[in-house]
Amino acid sequence: MENSSWIRAMFEEGERLKKAYGAESIFDFTLGNPIAEPPRELKKELYDLVVKETMGMHRYMSNSGYEEVREQIAAFHRGNSGLPFTKDHIIMTVGSAGGINVALKALLDPGDEVLVPSPFFVEFMFYIENHGGVMKLVETGGDFHLDLEAIEGAITEKTKAIIINSPNNPTGAVYREEELKGLASLLSRKRAEGLRIFIISDEAYRKIIYDNTPLPDAFGLYDDTITVFSHSKDLGLAGERIGYLAVSPRIGDDRSLIDAMIFANRILGFINAPALMQRLVGRFQKNSVDVAGYQQKRDAIYSILVESGFDVALPRGTFYIFPKAPLEDDVEFIRLLQEHRILAVPGVGFGRRGYFRLAYCTEMAVIERSREAFMEVGKLFR
Ligand SMILES: Cc1ncc(COP(=O)(O)O)c(C=O)c1O
């Protein structure tokens, strides 16, 4: 529990400060809980679904989810990848958090190792440990891209999977095609030597991408790929808990793995993903919340940080930014930010000391109002 989450700890500290000083005067960048509302057409569809009263729409179903919804999603992936996806390659899940747990439950034996490029979304550690796995962190390069040599060095005969997350929480990095190809050829080489390692590609932020940065389709690059999607961020449905797993049609002996995942969905107690939300999202695979609005916020926070003298990489996706802390001790720096009414999460909470994360999925006015406070902090280090 002590390790449970810096994000939550900072969020709670923020609540205390807001009570003490008033919410208006606090700049809260702790939680990735987006304020963007779902698209209008989606809300309309939700209303129509509810008033239509289709018989049986609240009942149990197949553990993998409604066939017609899985078919709609398979069609989306056929279009994206050119691969022969069918509904049988799709499992509806309780968000991507549910999906990752289902995949790990199906894949891991006790003691199996899962590689995670760092900095990383800290929940991965708990998910891996839920299923008897051992997380092995692999540092990314200076610009938060994959370090293939480090990944190769971390592989042992117990390595079962690598979880990649692009666009990345907390860094905003979007992995390039050549680095993913490099990863694929490394894992293919290992496969030829008799070691089968799966890629679990967490694409919770796949639609929140800026500057026309290309997002390579993971399925085209490596056969043993399972991707995890979420509609928490792209459709603004985080509290509704809906996402899905898609398994590459090129995975060998795919049926036993897919059956194991469907079984895991059941025995982890999910049974199936929420029925109403499944019916809702099938038609909205190509829609998303206002990404241009997020891009404006990205530009605003980035320029505030640069003007204030911070060393920071420009995020290409998500709604997080991960600047270098000007103090070696990032937790001490977070306390200093708090003195200036800025709430952020220390890099240690993502496995990288000396940095901090800001979640800018907040009102533009909060970002703009924070400018002066960042400038004050920046001045202390000039
Ligand atoms: C990288 C990453 N993966 C998964 C999740 C979980 O998303 P979901 O709400 O779909 O379970 C999050 C949520 O913040 C995330 O940042």
PDBQT file of the ligand as one rigid body, heavy atoms in Angstrom, charges set to zero:
ROOT
HETATM    1  C1  LIG A 401      -1.220   3.865 -20.103  1.00  0.00    +0.000 C 
HETATM    2  C2  LIG A 401      -2.569   3.554 -19.550  1.00  0.00    +0.000 A 
HETATM    3  N1  LIG A 401      -3.066   2.327 -19.705  1.00  0.00    +0.000 NA
HETATM    4  C3  LIG A 401      -4.261   1.991 -19.205  1.00  0.00    +0.000 A 
HETATM    5  C4  LIG A 401      -5.021   2.907 -18.511  1.00  0.00    +0.000 A 
HETATM    6  C5  LIG A 401      -6.327   2.458 -17.957  1.00  0.00    +0.000 C 
HETATM    7  O1  LIG A 401      -7.355   2.916 -18.747  1.00  0.00    +0.000 OA
HETATM    8  P1  LIG A 401      -8.833   2.335 -18.637  1.00  0.00    +0.000 P 
HETATM    9  O2  LIG A 401      -9.668   3.418 -18.067  1.00  0.00    +0.000 OA
HETATM   10  O3  LIG A 401      -9.203   2.006 -20.039  1.00  0.00    +0.000 OA
HETATM   11  O4  LIG A 401      -8.799   1.118 -17.798  1.00  0.00    +0.000 OA
HETATM   12  C6  LIG A 401      -4.554   4.201 -18.324  1.00  0.00    +0.000 A 
HETATM   13  C7  LIG A 401      -5.348   5.176 -17.559  1.00  0.00    +0.000 C 
HETATM   14  O5  LIG A 401      -4.925   6.246 -17.215  1.00  0.00    +0.000 OA
HETATM   15  C8  LIG A 401      -3.287   4.529 -18.848  1.00  0.00    +0.000 A 
HETATM   16  O6  LIG A 401      -2.768   5.747 -18.680  1.00  0.00    +0.000 OA
ENDROOT
TORSDOF 0
